[in-house]
Amino acid sequence: MASITIRNLDDDIKQRLRVRAAEHGRSMEEEARDILRRVMSDTASPRDLAAAIRARVAPGARAELELPAREPMREPPQRGR
């Protein structure tokens, strides 16, 4: 098995990890392994930005908008002759 060292971890994150590990009755190291295992095994999440946006904006969340009818284009202004 490989090992990893995490440097420059915010004190707040470390404290929250310590509390979370205690709540689950395990070491900080085991808690971090569990978090990484769960996040990395999530294969259902979309891999690209467009797919992630489509997944969030489900068809049921769309609004039906009434677009006004198009009018003919105006004539462009004439330069002084």
Secondary structure, 3 states (H helix, E strand, C coil): CCCCCCCCCCHHHHHHHHHHHHHCCCCHHHHHHHHHHHHHCCCCCCCCHHHHHHHHCCHHHCCCCCCCCCCCCCCCCCCCC
